[in-house]
Amino acid sequence: MSPAEIAKKPGGFKSYLGLTKEKSEYMIEFEAEKKLFSGRLRGGRDHIWFSNSDVTIPRDAIRYHGPTSGWTA
């Protein structure tokens, strides 16, 4: 499913990913090697990667954590 198709679905991409308001209210941005992850979501967005297992992120790799509303790219 393309990002454009997801955006047209009721609830948009958050609904497609199974994200509730509570789950999307806060975020974490970090730098890590891509080999730690299982893959990325279709749609060509490099910033949405997933892992099928736990990933430990060192504190010095964290760029931002906090309310989603306070994040700027």
Buried (B, 14 or more C-beta within 10 A) or exposed (E): EEBEEBEEEEEEBEEBBEBEEEEEEEBEEBEBEEEEBEEBBEEEEEEEBEEEEEEEEEEEEEEBBEEEEEBEE
